[in-house]
Structure formats: C-alpha cells, structure tokens
C-alpha cells in the first residue's frame, strides 16, 4: 500500500464510484480480458511481431491529439501516465508516480515520481517533464480537446524537486486524478512538448512507453518497436521490465470483410471493430472474441443547436423518440451490446438509468413534430413553410457497425417524416468539423471512465462543438468536476444526465462494446480501464 492510500481519503473518490459498476464490467467481458483460453499452461516468451488491423487512421500520431479508438490502440503504447486505473475496480494505482497527495480543497495534486524512468529521446522522466507536458496542453487546439478539458482551470505545475511535481488548479478539480491515468495526459519529453501541434501530429512524440514509434505511413500503417531497457511499467502489469513483443504493426484495413478474412487465414494476429455479421466466421475459425463495454458517452447523434431546424427542442426530442435503440443494438452491433439508457454508458461511475425517457415512441415523435409545425405531405415527408424536414448525419468509417446502424436510423426517422442524408468523411477531417461545427448531427461516442466526459462534451465554456446555449447545465457540469464529496458529485452528475436527455442535446442510441478478434497464437492482449488495449504483457 503506497503512502497516499493511508493519508488521503479523497484519493479514493474515483475508485468508490467505480466499485458500484465493477460486477457489470466483469460480466461484459465476453471471452475475457486476454486471448489465453485453452492455453493457460503456455509459458510466455519474448520476440515476434503482432500484426493488428484497424479500420481507419486519424492522420495524427500524437497521443494527446487523437480521439479515435483505432489510433488510440497504437498511441497508448507510446506514453506512460502518472497513474493507472484498474479495469476491474476503477481504483487509481501507481505508474510513473509512486504516490501522491491531494489538498483538502482538491485544487493541488502533488505527485512523487519513481526514479530512473526516461523518455525515448534520453530525457529523464522528472518533475520538469511533467511541467513541460501539462504546460503545453492548453495550446494543442481542437485535436487536443480531451486533454485540454482534463486540465480546465490549470494554473501551472511547480517543480518541488526533481522527482516531485505539484499540479495546481484555480478551482477544485476532483476529476483530475482519474484524468492523470489517461493516454490524453500521457507524459512526453520536454523536446516533444516544445513542438507545434502540427509537428507532433506528423512526426510523433518521444514518450516513456514500452514501445516507440518506428514508422508511420498515413492511411496504411503504424509500426511500433519494443523500447530497450524499459523498466517502469504500471503496477497493474504482470511482466516487469521490457515488453515481450519485438514489434507491433497496426495496418489500416477499412473493409471489415477483408480484416475478418485476413485474420481467419492467418495473415493477421488481431483485428478491431468486429461486427455481429463477422462473429460466426471468426468463432468457426477458432478466433477468440474479446469484448468489453466502453464507459463514457454512448454512441449517438449529437445535434448542432445552432441549426434553425435543431434549435427547436421539440424537433430534437422527436428525433430522440423516433429511434428504436433495441432494434439497432440487436441487428448491427456485437452480441451483448446494450441499447443506450442514458447519455452515459452503464459502466461509467454515477450513471443514471433514464431508459424510460429514451423509449421508442413513434406516436410521441409525430406529435412533437406536429406541434412544431412540421406537416406530413402525401409521401409522408414533412415540411414547414415549403422547407423539407431534412437532417444530414456526418460520420466516419471507424467501425464496421457505423454504416448499417445509421441506415437503420435513416429508416426509423423516415417513418416519422424526417429525411436523413448520410455524409461520410475521413476520420482525419473530424477535427475541422468539430472546430467549425459545420454539421447537423455527428455520429460517435467518447470513451472515458469518469463522468466528467459530459463536461468535455457539452459545456459551453469549452469547445462547445454542438453550439449549446449557456444554461443551468454549464453550472452543473462545472460543479461536478470540482466536487470532492462522492455523494454530492453523484447528485450533480445525475442532474447533468437528466438535463442533457430532457433537452435532447444528443440522441443516445447504443453503448459501445469494443469487440476484438484475436488469434489463438496471441496471449495476454488485455483491455485497460477505458476498453483500449495494453500490449506490454502481450506475447505470441
């Protein structure tokens, strides 16, 4: 037990919240957290290359500026974090920081670093590096919105001594300890922190992770190599010292059928974004299907409130009631996927079940559209003052489930008189779209094992991608991030969920369940707390 466990009850806030959902997390694991079924007696061995296929490329190789799971899989391996989060219990545990203290007002976080860790460019992992990393975050721009949100109110890092960093905030920031475990706040060397965001995206960064970036071919592949001499892994990892694998290659293969066929034929070791249609073929070939429900904001349609059509809450609410979540979950997504019952997934701390408010109710949807003045024509399509009721949904091909899910949404909204146009764009363009809010509705989700992801997504004081008007929601979101008392924070998060759903700022559809296909040759491929992968303990 490290020092901060004894000294600071506040240290346990995120853990207590997550304990309530731990049994659900375990139940959602499908075939388990690693691909060791039937081979428990096998002895781990070093060497070899893991070839992993994903569906898309974010066009950026800076861990602090990527938000797509397909790219996070590789980027997570490059950077270590101050802390780690246990995926079974939600507890925050040591990594680069051996211990920490939190001030009673949750405005100051003092981290005591382990000695001896270095970045891949040779610089030491010390308090100066913590300061350089966090000082650079506010200047990352739109692609770094997750990291920027985690450091809201950041006043600076004080270098107490070489191995002690004190991180300060202008207001209480109860969410920050969990944020310190995320890839978005993974430490980079001072030289990397000094680069422009564009240089970091194209050239990569020097992290202290157990792998380094060897080669990046945009749109084709990301190649990692094992970090020689690594010896400062997370306290959750089984293997001490260097990783087992010599290298890992993440190939960009947009077609799900090609990914599945290549895994079955032995050309690949693992694939991401497995859809329901591929499950039978993979099981028949002896491939392990590993699944875990993602915490955070569920998959859904986030609506641009600045659009005249969507500025009317009745129209947004009609869209919410017109979506049949159960049909979409059962038809398109991997086995075990749950329909959304809140804006947060049920695996997120402080989740509130709002399933009744998210019911499928075509009659209610039609009544709301009638009330808003949208009349159905002979063909069933609605219009108002000669303008058709038309909604464009912007989406990226990051998962095989996206297009069929949206085609079902398209059919369901057409049934109440709404014409839907599906607009596919490369994932690399999402940053510009979010910055300009040039969309009607965005399809996607955001994963984080802390409810503060609601503030990152919906606060008008941050990026405000969805162009919400200032309201009570801003105050609630700000207060929950600052509230160190678990009971009071739970009440605030509950209120935030209810406000978001009641106003239909987003239309929750399904909880994302990450499902991977993993060859029986691969062992120890594990999920971390946010349902991304951890390769340090993986071997072939």
Buried (B, 14 or more C-beta within 10 A) or exposed (E): EBEBEEEBEBBBBBBBBBBEBBEBBBEBBBBBBBBBBEEEEEEBEBEBBBBBBBBBBBBBBBBBBBBBBBBBBBBBBBBBBBBBBBBBBBBBBBBBBBBBBBBEEBBBBBBBBBEEBBBBBEBBBBBBBBBBBBBBBEEBBBBBBBBBBBBBBBEEBBBEEEBBBBBBBEBBBBBBBBBBBBBBBBBBBBBBBEBEBEEBBBBBBBBBBBBBBBEBEBEEBBBBBBBEEBEBBBEBBEBEBBBBBBBBBBBBBBEBEBBBBBBBEEEBBBBBBBBBBBBEBBEEBEBBBBBBBBBBBBBBBBBBBEBEBBBBBBBBBBBBBBBBBEBBBBBBBBEBBBBBBBBBBBBBBBBBEBEEBBBBBBEBBBBBBBEBEBEBEEEEBBBBEEEEBBBBBBBBBBBBBBBBBBBBBBEBBBEBBBBBEBBEBBBBEBBEBBBEBEBBBBBBBBBBBBBBBBBBBBBBEBBBBBBBEEEEBBBBBBBBBBBBEBEEBBBBBBBBBBBBBEBBBBBBBBBBBBBBBBBBBBBBBBBBBBBBBBBBBBBB
